Amino acid sequence: MKNNVTVFKPYPFQIGQKIRIEGSRRQGDWEIAAIGEDKITLRCPVSKKEFAWAKFCYLVDEEKGVEWPRHP
């Protein structure tokens, strides 16, 4: 029997990459500061504070030519 399957793949981050997370408690603009085997370190572009979290992001969309960080 054949089924429709949704496949998620971890995003291949690069140090220095600027990202925007939406729909999560970590939402906002971030810069990739470090990448470990199990954790990724994100840096806030405003406060410069860094947070290391277990890898959690998956590619949904890529935006080109947008303002970053976004100002509300």
Protein Blocks (a to p, Z undefined) as FASTA:
>chain_A
ZZdddddddddddehiacddehiakgccdddfbdcfkbccdddfklopacddddfbdcfb
dcehiacdddZZ
